Amino acid sequence: MTVTVFTPTFNRAYILPRLYESLCAQTCKDFEWIIVDDGSSDNTEELVGEWTNNDNGFDIIYEKKQNGGKHRAINVGVQKARGELFFIVDSDDHLTPEAVELLVRWLGDLDDSHKFAAISGARGRDVSTYIGGVFKGNNDYVDAKNTEREKHNLTGDKAEAYITSVLKKYPFPEFDGENFITEEVVWNAIAYDGYYVRWYKDIIYICDYLDDGLTKSGNAKNRNNPQGVLCWSKMTLKCFPQDFKKKLHAIYCYYDAVKDKKDISQIAKDLDIGRAFCCIAIMLGNTKRRFFK
């Protein structure tokens, strides 16, 4: 099996059928669909149970767990995955009909250097409207680390499918009492260790950022998950040692998450940086927020 399509979900029975229908419409059925239900209280389990009885042309694996956040659901899914590629598709999004077919083809085009951790298509609002930037030039793809995305205009969310055997080596950190950590922590850790992603221009993933999704949850999720923010901030400082703006932004984000609980000296100690540098980041963040945009 080539692809594991993975969907973490929480109370999304009202929208999940659209993703299911897009999977049924795939031109290539060389995939499984793993759904990890993060403690839903709606009828998600019954809905998926009905689908498993259909002749879908692909296996559906469903597991319900106690609510713990998307990153914990991913950790569960990665361990269950049988596909060579692990493709995270959120419950409020769906795929173009040729998405799996393209992933299978792109995987087959990789060389045997083992330098790649993932392949990626683009995301769109529809099949012709890109989300974020697209690399310039006439090439079909560009090879770059996740930490080199801005250099190639690869801004915004993309449709990465990570090689499962690589992803198994990089589980998401889990902190007691916290239910969020940005996926960038793992993607950048993989890049820091030298792995590349092959990025394509084709839109294979259609997004719908709903009001009940993580993307629109704002800064509150950072304040509720300070250890996760610290993990991300330290990874950012490690991966972008020459990028002054990114470093200041990372420092300020952690400060903003814990400012009601920790003083500046403790924040600087947590980040392994000097107090003066920490103060500069906080000053800029408080007075010139546009600097970080």
LINJOUR-V535880 format. One record per residue. RES is the residue in three letters. OMEGA is omega in radians with two decimals (none if undefined). Layout:
((RES	OMEGA) (RES	OMEGA))
This chain:
((MET	-3.03) (THR	-2.99) (VAL	2.87) (THR	2.99) (VAL	-3.05) (PHE	-3.14) (THR	2.95) (PRO	-3.07) (THR	3.10) (PHE	3.13) (ASN	-3.13) (ARG	3.13) (ALA	-3.10) (TYR	-3.07) (ILE	-3.06) (LEU	3.12) (PRO	3.14) (ARG	3.08) (LEU	3.12) (TYR	3.14) (GLU	3.12) (SER	3.07) (LEU	3.09) (CYS	-3.10) (ALA	-3.11) (GLN	3.13) (THR	3.08) (CYS	-3.09) (LYS	3.13) (ASP	-3.11) (PHE	2.95) (GLU	3.11) (TRP	3.08) (ILE	3.10) (ILE	3.01) (VAL	-3.12) (ASP	-3.02) (ASP	3.05) (GLY	-3.13) (SER	3.06) (SER	3.10) (ASP	-3.06) (ASN	-3.14) (THR	-3.08) (GLU	3.13) (GLU	-3.13) (LEU	-3.14) (VAL	3.09) (GLY	3.08) (GLU	-3.11) (TRP	-3.12) (THR	3.11) (ASN	3.14) (ASN	3.06) (ASP	-3.00) (ASN	-3.02) (GLY	3.08) (PHE	3.14) (ASP	3.03) (ILE	3.10) (ILE	-3.08) (TYR	3.04) (GLU	3.09) (LYS	-3.12) (LYS	3.04) (GLN	-3.11) (ASN	-3.11) (GLY	3.10) (GLY	-3.07) (LYS	-3.07) (HIS	3.08) (ARG	3.09) (ALA	3.10) (ILE	3.13) (ASN	3.09) (VAL	-3.11) (GLY	-3.14) (VAL	-3.14) (GLN	-3.14) (LYS	-2.98) (ALA	3.06) (ARG	-3.12) (GLY	3.05) (GLU	3.11) (LEU	3.11) (PHE	-2.97) (PHE	-3.12) (ILE	3.10) (VAL	-3.06) (ASP	-2.98) (SER	3.12) (ASP	-3.12) (ASP	3.08) (HIS	-3.02) (LEU	2.98) (THR	-3.05) (PRO	-3.07) (GLU	-3.04) (ALA	-3.12) (VAL	3.12) (GLU	3.13) (LEU	3.12) (LEU	3.12) (VAL	3.14) (ARG	-3.11) (TRP	3.11) (LEU	3.13) (GLY	-3.13) (ASP	3.14) (LEU	3.07) (ASP	-3.07) (ASP	-3.11) (SER	-3.12) (HIS	3.11) (LYS	-3.07) (PHE	3.04) (ALA	-3.04) (ALA	2.88) (ILE	-3.05) (SER	2.90) (GLY	3.13) (ALA	2.99) (ARG	3.11) (GLY	2.98) (ARG	3.01) (ASP	-3.02) (VAL	-3.10) (SER	-3.09) (THR	-3.07) (TYR	2.89) (ILE	-3.12) (GLY	-3.06) (GLY	3.12) (VAL	-3.12) (PHE	-3.08) (LYS	3.11) (GLY	-3.07) (ASN	3.12) (ASN	3.12) (ASP	-3.07) (TYR	3.01) (VAL	3.10) (ASP	-3.11) (ALA	3.04) (LYS	3.11) (ASN	3.13) (THR	3.13) (GLU	-3.02) (ARG	-3.11) (GLU	3.12) (LYS	-3.10) (HIS	3.13) (ASN	3.12) (LEU	-3.10) (THR	3.11) (GLY	-3.14) (ASP	3.09) (LYS	-3.06) (ALA	-3.08) (GLU	2.98) (ALA	-3.07) (TYR	3.06) (ILE	-2.97) (THR	-3.12) (SER	3.06) (VAL	-3.07) (LEU	3.12) (LYS	-3.14) (LYS	-3.04) (TYR	3.11) (PRO	3.09) (PHE	3.05) (PRO	3.11) (GLU	-3.12) (PHE	3.14) (ASP	3.09) (GLY	3.13) (GLU	-3.09) (ASN	3.07) (PHE	2.88) (ILE	-3.09) (THR	3.13) (GLU	-3.13) (GLU	3.11) (VAL	-3.12) (VAL	-3.11) (TRP	3.14) (ASN	3.06) (ALA	3.10) (ILE	3.11) (ALA	-3.14) (TYR	3.13) (ASP	2.98) (GLY	-3.11) (TYR	3.12) (TYR	2.96) (VAL	3.01) (ARG	-3.03) (TRP	3.09) (TYR	-3.12) (LYS	-3.03) (ASP	3.04) (ILE	-3.13) (ILE	-2.96) (TYR	-3.11) (ILE	-3.03) (CYS	2.99) (ASP	-3.09) (TYR	-3.08) (LEU	-3.09) (ASP	3.14) (ASP	-3.11) (GLY	-3.12) (LEU	-3.07) (THR	-3.09) (LYS	-3.07) (SER	2.99) (GLY	-3.06) (ASN	-3.11) (ALA	-3.12) (LYS	3.09) (ASN	-3.13) (ARG	3.11) (ASN	-3.07) (ASN	-3.01) (PRO	-3.14) (GLN	3.06) (GLY	3.10) (VAL	3.10) (LEU	3.12) (CYS	3.12) (TRP	-3.10) (SER	-3.14) (LYS	3.09) (MET	3.12) (THR	3.10) (LEU	-3.13) (LYS	-3.04) (CYS	-3.07) (PHE	-3.05) (PRO	-3.10) (GLN	-3.07) (ASP	-3.05) (PHE	-3.08) (LYS	3.12) (LYS	-3.13) (LYS	3.12) (LEU	3.13) (HIS	3.13) (ALA	3.12) (ILE	-3.10) (TYR	3.13) (CYS	3.12) (TYR	3.07) (TYR	-3.09) (ASP	-3.13) (ALA	-3.01) (VAL	-3.01) (LYS	3.12) (ASP	-3.05) (LYS	-3.05) (LYS	3.06) (ASP	-3.03) (ILE	-3.13) (SER	3.14) (GLN	3.10) (ILE	3.12) (ALA	3.12) (LYS	3.13) (ASP	-3.08) (LEU	-3.11) (ASP	3.12) (ILE	3.08) (GLY	-3.13) (ARG	-3.13) (ALA	3.12) (PHE	3.11) (CYS	3.14) (CYS	3.11) (ILE	3.14) (ALA	-3.14) (ILE	3.13) (MET	3.14) (LEU	3.14) (GLY	-3.10) (ASN	-3.03) (THR	-3.07) (LYS	-3.07) (ARG	-3.13) (ARG	3.12) (PHE	-3.07) (PHE	-3.08) (LYS	none))
